[in-house]
Structures are given as structure tokens and as C-alpha cells.
């Protein structure tokens, strides 16, 4: 009986080790792939990268060097969880053309209040010039792509 337990332990250990080795080789190519992902912002980052509403309280002045899409979300929100992987895909597809930021409304309540966020997900489209535009709800990928192309990249 002890031999059986010892064999079972060795088999379980070797399977675990193989799984870990296999996992690390699978993740390696993803690390080399330098595709942009969504970027989480807190208030300090927002003030530096998007708009410093404390310095310019009456005027919207976008600080970025590329248009941006800002996702106001919460971890407990079902529709937010549904749109998150779509935004990750879009971040890769539009790498180098736009930023896709994420703001956790639970952690950054001041930012959520600043933009009057009452339902989530809420998406703020920030073009290089002009006023930002807000959309609400878990929009499908094709609608998001159309909005990115027309509002942010000004494609016709």
C-alpha cells in the first residue's frame, strides 16, 4: 500500500511539473509580442495623460498624443466583464493609433463623478481635437470599431 501511495505521489508531482514547464513556454511568445493592452488609470495618471481638470476646470484640454477611448467600469458589473475582452482585442488591433484606458469607478469615484457616470459601462471617446463623446452600455465590437474609426480616427 505504501508503494502505491509513493507511486501516486511521484506521478502527481511529475504531472504538476510538466504542466508548469509547458505553461511557461506557452506564455513566452506572448511576452515577446509587443502589442498594446488596455491601460488602467487612477486620478493621478488621468491628470497627467488625459486632462488636468484641476488646472483647467472650465476648459477641456486633452493631453494625449493619440486619441483615446476610456472605459468606466466596475469589477462586479456583468456587462463590463463582457466588454473587457473586446476592448483588449481593440487595443491590439488599434495599437499605435489610439489609447484604450480603463477607470475603475469604485476605486476612482471622483473621476466617475466628474464625468457624471451613473451607469456602467460608460465609454468616453476622446478625439485629438474637439469635445469628448460619451456612450453607455456594452456595445458590440463592430459598433465600437465604427465609433473608433469615425470619432477618434476620423475615417470616412
SEBABA-164235 format. One record per residue (C-alpha): residue number from 1; residue in one letter; y, x, z. Coordinates in pm, 1 decimal. Layout:
# SEBABA-164235
    k  r     north      east        up
  NUM  A         Y         X         Z
...
***
This chain:
# SEBABA-164235
    k  r     north      east        up
    1  X       0.0       0.0       0.0
    2  X     237.9     289.0      78.1
    3  X     170.5     443.3    -261.1
    4  X     259.6     112.3    -430.2
    5  X     587.4      94.0    -233.7
    6  X     666.3     455.2    -324.0
    7  X     594.9     393.1    -694.5
    8  X     810.1      78.4    -685.1
    9  X    1095.8     274.7    -522.0
   10  X    1073.5     554.2    -781.0
   11  X    1062.7     304.8   -1068.6
   12  X    1365.1     115.6    -932.4
   13  X    1558.4     441.1    -882.2
   14  X    1485.5     566.7   -1233.1
   15  X    1590.2     233.4   -1388.1
   16  X    1915.5     241.9   -1196.1
   17  X    1984.7     598.1   -1304.2
   18  X    1912.8     516.2   -1669.1
   19  X    2142.8     217.8   -1652.9
   20  X    2425.5     427.3   -1518.1
   21  X    2377.9     701.9   -1775.5
   22  X    2366.8     450.5   -2057.0
   23  X    2674.3     272.8   -1924.0
   24  X    2885.1     589.8   -1919.8
   25  X    2801.9     673.7   -2281.1
   26  X    2890.2     320.6   -2387.7
   27  X    3230.9     339.7   -2218.6
   28  X    3321.0     684.2   -2355.2
   29  X    3414.3     575.9   -2709.8
   30  X    3638.0     304.7   -2566.9
   31  X    3832.1     567.8   -2371.8
   32  X    3888.1     771.8   -2687.3
   33  X    4010.5     464.3   -2871.6
   34  X    4383.3     470.6   -2800.9
   35  X    4457.2     103.8   -2858.5
   36  X    4728.4     -65.2   -2659.3
   37  X    4632.0    -319.0   -2395.7
   38  X    4843.1    -572.9   -2216.4
   39  X    5081.3    -418.7   -1963.5
   40  X    5122.9    -564.7   -1615.0
   41  X    5481.8    -576.0   -1490.7
   42  X    5633.7    -608.6   -1147.7
   43  X    6003.1    -670.4   -1081.1
   44  X    6098.1    -301.3   -1089.3
   45  X    5919.2    -248.9   -1423.7
   46  X    6076.2    -565.8   -1562.1
   47  X    6425.9    -446.7   -1470.7
   48  X    6362.0    -112.7   -1646.4
   49  X    6162.8    -223.5   -1952.6
   50  X    6270.6    -578.5   -2031.9
   51  X    6604.8    -688.9   -1889.9
   52  X    6809.7    -587.3   -1588.9
   53  X    6931.2    -929.4   -1482.3
   54  X    7073.1    -780.6   -1162.3
   55  X    7313.3    -553.3   -1354.6
   56  X    7381.0    -816.3   -1626.3
   57  X    7341.4   -1155.2   -1455.2
   58  X    7533.0   -1353.6   -1719.3
   59  X    7407.8   -1190.3   -2037.3
   60  X    7055.7   -1138.8   -2176.6
   61  X    7019.8    -779.8   -2290.3
   62  X    6671.1    -674.2   -2395.7
   63  X    6599.0    -311.2   -2306.8
   64  X    6279.1    -254.9   -2505.4
   65  X    6233.5     -60.0   -2826.1
   66  X    5987.8    -316.8   -2972.1
   67  X    5970.5    -696.3   -2947.4
   68  X    5769.2    -831.8   -2655.7
   69  X    5550.7   -1122.3   -2555.2
   70  X    5545.8   -1185.9   -2180.1
   71  X    5262.4   -1386.9   -2026.4
   72  X    5345.7   -1553.3   -1694.1
   73  X    5007.3   -1621.9   -1533.1
   74  X    4812.2   -1654.8   -1207.3
   75  X    4462.4   -1530.4   -1129.8
   76  X    4343.2   -1876.5   -1018.7
   77  X    4462.9   -2051.6   -1337.5
   78  X    4183.4   -2158.0   -1574.6
   79  X    4397.8   -2177.8   -1891.1
   80  X    4547.7   -1836.4   -1802.9
   81  X    4197.6   -1690.3   -1788.0
   82  X    4121.4   -1845.1   -2126.3
   83  X    4427.6   -1693.8   -2294.4
   84  X    4392.0   -1346.6   -2134.5
   85  X    4123.7   -1212.7   -2373.5
   86  X    4319.1   -1348.1   -2671.0
   87  X    4625.5   -1155.8   -2555.0
   88  X    4413.4    -840.9   -2518.0
   89  X    4294.9    -884.7   -2879.1
   90  X    4651.6    -938.6   -2998.7
   91  X    4768.8    -628.8   -2809.2
   92  X    4518.4    -425.3   -3009.7
   93  X    4598.1    -597.3   -3340.0
   94  X    4974.1    -551.1   -3299.9
   95  X    4950.7    -203.8   -3143.2
   96  X    5271.0     -12.2   -3212.6
   97  X    5457.9    -325.0   -3328.3
   98  X    5507.2    -526.0   -3006.3
   99  X    5450.5    -506.0   -2631.7
  100  X    5242.5    -767.8   -2455.7
  101  X    5336.5    -784.8   -2089.4
  102  X    5176.6    -985.1   -1810.3
  103  X    5353.3   -1106.6   -1496.6
  104  X    5153.3   -1248.7   -1205.5
  105  X    5362.6   -1543.0   -1086.1
  106  X    5201.1   -1533.0    -741.1
  107  X    5299.8   -1168.8    -683.5
  108  X    5632.7   -1185.8    -868.3
  109  X    5778.7   -1516.6    -753.4
  110  X    6136.7   -1401.5    -809.6
  111  X    6067.6   -1333.2   -1178.4
  112  X    5888.6   -1667.0   -1213.7
  113  X    6186.3   -1845.4   -1055.9
  114  X    6432.2   -1651.5   -1271.3
  115  X    6268.3   -1794.8   -1584.0
  116  X    6208.6   -2139.8   -1436.8
  117  X    5829.8   -2112.3   -1463.6
  118  X    5684.2   -2444.9   -1348.7
  119  X    5355.9   -2443.1   -1536.4
  120  X    5130.9   -2162.3   -1640.9
  121  X    5050.1   -2002.0   -1866.4
  122  X    5404.6   -1971.7   -1993.5
  123  X    5474.3   -1727.0   -2273.6
  124  X    5814.0   -1571.2   -2332.6
  125  X    5872.2   -1436.8   -2684.3
  126  X    6138.2   -1164.4   -2672.9
  127  X    6270.2   -1057.0   -3015.3
  128  X    6475.2    -740.9   -3057.4
  129  X    6786.7    -944.9   -3130.5
  130  X    6873.7   -1290.0   -3008.0
  131  X    6762.4   -1504.2   -2719.1
  132  X    6404.6   -1516.4   -2595.1
  133  X    6197.0   -1829.7   -2658.8
  134  X    5953.5   -1988.4   -2412.4
  135  X    5623.2   -2158.3   -2496.8
  136  X    5391.0   -2325.6   -2247.6
  137  X    5018.5   -2370.2   -2236.1
  138  X    4711.3   -2182.3   -2354.4
  139  X    4796.5   -2155.0   -2721.4
  140  X    4518.9   -2072.2   -2968.6
  141  X    4514.3   -1728.4   -3128.9
  142  X    4628.1   -1848.6   -3472.7
  143  X    4934.7   -2017.7   -3320.4
  144  X    5017.1   -1705.4   -3119.3
  145  X    4982.7   -1485.8   -3429.6
  146  X    5210.9   -1717.6   -3626.0
  147  X    5471.7   -1707.9   -3346.8
  148  X    5449.0   -1328.9   -3319.7
  149  X    5490.5   -1289.5   -3693.8
  150  X    5782.4   -1532.7   -3725.9
  151  X    5970.3   -1495.2   -3396.6
  152  X    5904.5   -1133.8   -3299.7
  153  X    5839.2    -953.3   -3626.5
  154  X    6047.9   -1188.1   -3844.4
  155  X    5784.5   -1205.7   -4116.8
  156  X    5814.9   -1499.6   -4353.2
***
